[in-house]
Amino acid sequence: MKASIIGTGYVGLVTGACLAEVGNHVKCFDLDERKIGMLRDGDIPIFEPGLKEIVRNNVAAGRLSFTTDAAESARYAKLQMIAVGTPPGEDGSADLTYVLAAARGIAEHMDGPRVIVDKSTVPVGTADKVKNEVAQTLAKRDLCSFCGFFAIDRARRATGRQRCNAEDNRPFHRATIPL
Ligand SMILES: NC(=O)c1ccc[n+]([C@@H]2O[C@H](COP(=O)([O-])OP(=O)(O)OC[C@H]3O[C@@H](n4cnc5c(N)ncnc54)[C@H](O)[C@@H]3O)[C@@H](O)[C@H]2O)c1
């Protein structure tokens, strides 16, 4: 199995390392370049007995890798596990800002179906919020499939969107495909 872990903190790093240790292929993604730099250098940003050896062994075995690239993470695996922080908000409830940003990042870059798991500690109902965030983000991506000749009018009809413009035609002009 392959998995991407979004958020390489206490929970994300330990989860990723343990999944790799039992034979899975794991990519740990974090926006924090310093943290990912340390991990790539074989250092561990947290104290957890035995973790350093597990991380090093699994990196050496090619089962564990680290990235700061959201697209690389979203495209790596069907299974996407969100393990970002959920700090308490002003009223004490979990702040889902980071979780929803992580979901948005997956949706912006995914190139096929994904199973998204909330590994962060979240309240009941968060899965629906994550699902909505993904759906809204995907709706902003102009996706359509076509066969035969491509035409902007067809793309507009297929996507129901008016954003397609003459720029979109350029590669097809170059290829002298009739529009
Ligand atoms: N630490 C624990 O012992 C523990 C135990 C049980 C549950 N939890 C829960 O697990 C979740 C994670 O906790 P933690 O302690 O690992 O947090 P952490 O702060 O150590 O790590 C979170 C990481 O997510 C990264 N991040 C934030 N937004 C991101 C994004 N959009 N894309 C990629 N990376 C992003 C941050 O840079 C940070 O490195 C929280 O919901 C927490 O409540 C933690």
The ligand as an ORCA input file, in Angstrom:
! r2SCAN-3c Opt
* xyz 0 1
  N       0.884     14.993     19.555
  C       0.140     14.054     20.102
  O       0.552     13.327     21.002
  C      -1.258     13.815     19.599
  C      -1.942     12.725     20.102
  C      -3.201     12.454     19.619
  C      -3.766     13.275     18.671
  N      -3.100     14.365     18.208
  C      -3.738     15.179     17.183
  O      -3.067     14.953     15.942
  C      -3.066     16.144     15.166
  C      -1.640     16.543     14.842
  O      -0.965     16.806     16.068
  P       0.621     16.960     16.116
  O       0.959     17.003     17.564
  O       1.257     15.930     15.251
  O       0.783     18.415     15.464
  P       2.151     19.150     15.079
  O       1.896     20.597     15.279
  O       3.308     18.493     15.728
  O       2.294     18.853     13.508
  C       1.417     19.381     12.558
  C       2.233     19.599     11.291
  O       1.351     19.936     10.239
  C       2.022     20.841      9.386
  N       1.018     21.493      8.540
  C       0.083     22.411      8.868
  N      -0.699     22.714      7.820
  C      -0.252     21.956      6.773
  C      -0.652     21.801      5.424
  N      -1.703     22.460      4.906
  N       0.015     20.941      4.630
  C       1.076     20.256      5.130
  N       1.507     20.338      6.411
  C       0.856     21.194      7.222
  C       2.771     21.752     10.334
  O       3.829     22.424      9.688
  C       3.233     20.758     11.395
  O       4.548     20.261     11.100
  C      -3.820     17.176     15.997
  O      -5.175     17.163     15.612
  C      -3.647     16.678     17.410
  O      -4.673     17.104     18.258
  C      -1.846     14.651     18.653
*
